[in-house]
Amino acid sequence: MASRSARGRRLRYALEGACAYAFVFLIRLLPVRAASALGGWLGRTIGPRVSVSRRAAANLAMVFPEKSEAERRAIVRGMWNNLGRTGFEYPHLRKLWEDDLFDRIAERGFGKIMLAAERGEQITVKGKRIEIVGVEQALTLYFEPGPHIIFSGHLGNWEILPLFGNILGMNVDAIFRRPNNPYVDKLLIEMRGNHGGLVPKGVLGAVLSRSTLERGGLLGLLADQKHNQGVAVPFFGRPAMTAPMVAKLALQYRCPVHGAWVQRLDGVNFRVTIEPRLDIPDSGDPDADVAAILGQVNATYERWIRENPEQWMWVHRRWPKDAAG
């Protein structure tokens, strides 16, 4: 019986993998703008009709009670537009980045940028498709010996963010949830390209994350989803179980922690923002310090989401069932 089940699983994986490879092949035949536009149209046309959209609507009603039902429906539609675009941009992911952004930063002058940063100025460099806000923070990551941690969230096309390390000659080891299907896993790694290591979640991921920091590397992670064994920290005014890894690693290695996020400006144009480092407390009470750091992390997410609510994944079950849908 077990053998039959294993054969069935292998067959299912093979069929899923074949469909995934066929999808990528076909989408790569389209120009990146056309692929993204098609994904957006499919997302906003089909997405609001699927059942999980009810959870998104319930979350929005809880978080934004002041908004009308029509406004919340528009956010759900915008969310699906962004998710559809992001999915169809995967086959073109490497094309979305502009390799000459480093040259544009160099033209501004590293020294001038850092002097401006000392005066409290925020430096922006614009390319044809990508603009980077907080270039001075990126240079801090470049010039200051590691380790460093960057946290981000499922906003805009979040897969672009690890690529920014390429313009600085840095590899970003990013934590990700590995798909169960080995064929899809291999395909995702290929599409993401050689922009650094991919660290799977779980026990192995925890070990590899510490290895990255111990060698002075840059670790990137997404921490905006529910973590059942996490810490209850306020998020939009309600307790939400929050993954503690970013805080525990920051305290263990006493390393800088920066927030960074991607905004979709329109179509396949994006803004990447790298923010100043968080304040890392040292009260002598590890539990209190973890809660304080996670409070800063969730407050940062909340600020980002309020700015672009249609670009966050509201379908997450982020709060307890009795708090939202």
RAPENOR-V506499 format. One record per residue. RES is the residue in one small letter. PSI is psi in whole degrees, 0 to 359 (none if undefined). NEAR is the number of other ideal C-beta (glycine too) atoms within 12 Angstrom. Layout:
# RAPENOR-V506499
res | psi | near
RES | PSI | NEAR
RES | PSI | NEAR
This chain:
# RAPENOR-V506499
res | psi | near
m | 315 | 7
a | 321 | 8
s | 319 | 9
r | 320 | 10
s | 319 | 11
a | 319 | 12
r | 319 | 13
g | 321 | 14
r | 317 | 17
r | 320 | 18
l | 317 | 16
r | 316 | 19
y | 318 | 23
a | 318 | 18
l | 317 | 17
e | 317 | 22
g | 318 | 24
a | 318 | 18
c | 319 | 18
a | 316 | 28
y | 322 | 23
a | 318 | 17
f | 312 | 25
v | 318 | 28
f | 314 | 15
l | 317 | 16
i | 328 | 30
r | 346 | 24
l | 341 | 15
l | 149 | 22
p | 153 | 18
v | 321 | 28
r | 319 | 21
a | 319 | 22
a | 314 | 32
s | 316 | 38
a | 320 | 23
l | 316 | 28
g | 319 | 35
g | 318 | 34
w | 315 | 19
l | 318 | 25
g | 309 | 32
r | 344 | 28
t | 317 | 16
i | 319 | 19
g | 310 | 34
p | 345 | 28
r | 348 | 16
v | 156 | 21
s | 328 | 13
v | 344 | 23
s | 336 | 28
r | 324 | 22
r | 317 | 26
a | 317 | 36
a | 320 | 32
a | 318 | 28
n | 317 | 37
l | 320 | 39
a | 325 | 26
m | 317 | 27
v | 322 | 31
f | 65 | 29
p | 339 | 16
e | 344 | 12
k | 148 | 20
s | 164 | 13
e | 323 | 16
a | 320 | 12
e | 320 | 19
r | 324 | 29
r | 321 | 26
a | 323 | 21
i | 317 | 36
v | 316 | 39
r | 318 | 30
g | 323 | 31
m | 313 | 41
w | 326 | 36
n | 314 | 33
n | 318 | 41
l | 320 | 40
g | 316 | 31
r | 314 | 41
t | 316 | 35
g | 318 | 31
f | 350 | 36
e | 345 | 44
y | 312 | 34
p | 341 | 35
h | 17 | 33
l | 313 | 36
r | 332 | 23
k | 340 | 26
l | 336 | 43
w | 151 | 34
e | 114 | 28
d | 340 | 22
d | 5 | 18
l | 325 | 32
f | 320 | 28
d | 322 | 13
r | 323 | 23
i | 316 | 35
a | 325 | 20
e | 328 | 16
r | 335 | 26
g | 116 | 17
f | 316 | 23
g | 317 | 14
k | 321 | 19
i | 315 | 30
m | 326 | 23
l | 319 | 16
a | 322 | 20
a | 322 | 24
e | 334 | 14
r | 2 | 12
g | 13 | 10
e | 148 | 18
q | 127 | 20
i | 133 | 31
t | 135 | 25
v | 130 | 34
k | 135 | 23
g | 195 | 26
k | 325 | 17
r | 332 | 30
i | 137 | 38
e | 143 | 27
i | 122 | 41
v | 130 | 28
g | 40 | 32
v | 326 | 39
e | 329 | 37
q | 322 | 36
a | 321 | 43
l | 329 | 34
t | 317 | 29
l | 326 | 38
y | 314 | 27
f | 330 | 19
e | 128 | 21
p | 143 | 14
g | 184 | 27
p | 166 | 31
h | 153 | 41
i | 136 | 42
i | 130 | 51
f | 144 | 46
s | 187 | 42
g | 175 | 39
h | 72 | 33
l | 149 | 42
g | 218 | 42
n | 91 | 42
w | 343 | 41
e | 346 | 37
i | 328 | 46
l | 314 | 43
p | 336 | 40
l | 338 | 38
f | 336 | 50
g | 334 | 36
n | 323 | 30
i | 342 | 32
l | 7 | 31
g | 27 | 20
m | 144 | 32
n | 132 | 28
v | 117 | 43
d | 110 | 35
a | 134 | 41
i | 132 | 38
f | 161 | 32
r | 114 | 21
r | 130 | 21
p | 149 | 20
n | 327 | 15
n | 116 | 23
p | 330 | 19
y | 318 | 25
v | 322 | 27
d | 311 | 22
k | 320 | 19
l | 317 | 27
l | 319 | 28
i | 318 | 24
e | 318 | 21
m | 324 | 31
r | 335 | 33
g | 179 | 26
n | 68 | 17
h | 16 | 32
g | 185 | 29
g | 152 | 27
l | 116 | 34
v | 116 | 35
p | 149 | 24
k | 163 | 24
g | 195 | 16
v | 314 | 11
l | 319 | 15
g | 322 | 26
a | 319 | 23
v | 314 | 16
l | 326 | 28
s | 316 | 38
r | 325 | 25
s | 319 | 20
t | 314 | 34
l | 325 | 35
e | 331 | 18
r | 11 | 19
g | 26 | 20
g | 183 | 31
l | 119 | 44
l | 127 | 48
g | 141 | 48
l | 154 | 47
l | 127 | 35
a | 27 | 44
d | 6 | 37
q | 164 | 32
k | 140 | 29
h | 108 | 29
n | 328 | 15
q | 22 | 12
g | 204 | 27
v | 134 | 32
a | 112 | 25
v | 139 | 36
p | 136 | 23
f | 114 | 41
f | 38 | 29
g | 3 | 16
r | 144 | 21
p | 135 | 23
a | 132 | 36
m | 119 | 28
t | 134 | 39
a | 128 | 38
p | 358 | 33
m | 314 | 37
v | 320 | 46
a | 316 | 37
k | 320 | 31
l | 320 | 39
a | 320 | 38
l | 322 | 30
q | 319 | 25
y | 359 | 27
r | 48 | 19
c | 156 | 33
p | 144 | 32
v | 121 | 43
h | 142 | 39
g | 145 | 39
a | 141 | 44
w | 162 | 40
v | 128 | 42
q | 135 | 32
r | 116 | 36
l | 310 | 21
d | 142 | 18
g | 239 | 25
v | 36 | 34
n | 136 | 26
f | 156 | 41
r | 124 | 32
v | 121 | 44
t | 124 | 39
i | 121 | 43
e | 161 | 31
p | 157 | 23
r | 152 | 27
l | 161 | 31
d | 119 | 18
i | 112 | 27
p | 163 | 23
d | 66 | 14
s | 346 | 15
g | 352 | 9
d | 99 | 12
p | 318 | 19
d | 317 | 19
a | 321 | 17
d | 320 | 26
v | 313 | 30
a | 322 | 26
a | 317 | 28
i | 315 | 41
l | 329 | 40
g | 318 | 28
q | 319 | 33
v | 311 | 44
n | 325 | 42
a | 324 | 25
t | 314 | 36
y | 316 | 41
e | 318 | 30
r | 315 | 22
w | 314 | 30
i | 320 | 33
r | 327 | 21
e | 323 | 19
n | 70 | 28
p | 332 | 31
e | 355 | 35
q | 7 | 35
w | 157 | 44
m | 89 | 37
w | 353 | 44
v | 352 | 31
h | 144 | 31
r | 75 | 24
r | 332 | 41
w | 164 | 31
p | 154 | 18
k | 327 | 14
d | 356 | 11
a | 330 | 24
a | 189 | 29
g | none | 25
